[in-house]
Amino acid sequence: MTVETIKDILDWTRKLHVQLEDVYRTTSNETDSERTKMLLSYVADHEAKLAETIEHYEKDATVTIIDTWVQDYILKNPFMQGMMTSLKFAGMSSDEILNATVSSHQHLIDMYKGLAESAQTNQLKELFENMQSLEMHELMRMVHTTERFNDL
């Protein structure tokens, strides 16, 4: 996918969360560990909610913001190019799955931070800061909840 506008970034991020949900659900169906199934199911539900939230951002953003070009940043960000090829959860322990999930989300947080820092307008900066905040808070919530699985 060629990412060229803010809409493309939001769309890419939404699709990434949908793909993550699918990977977690598929892996959940393939594992024998009940704890891992619970973790993967929870994280899949979480990814679905994030995708839905981002879809609302896409619909609520003004046309002037959403059509802004951002290709220069994307060309410098290899994370976006190879994200899905690196996600394989089959055979991982719960801790390994959580670490991979945190790493994936941290890349998104860093991407939005970089976009906010290079934003040309206050509106763009605010949008990217909001997306960064969404990803950070949802990651913290997910980690907190999944840590409770370890207490079971």
Buried (B, 14 or more C-beta within 10 A) or exposed (E): EEBBBBBBBBBBBBBBBBBBBEBBBEBBEEBEEEEBBBBBBBBBEBBBEBBEBBBEBBEEBEEEBBEBEBEEBBEEBEBBEEBEEEBEBEEBEBEEBBEBBBEBBBBBBBBBBBBBEBBEEEBBBEBBBEBBEBBBEBBEEBEEEBEEBEEE
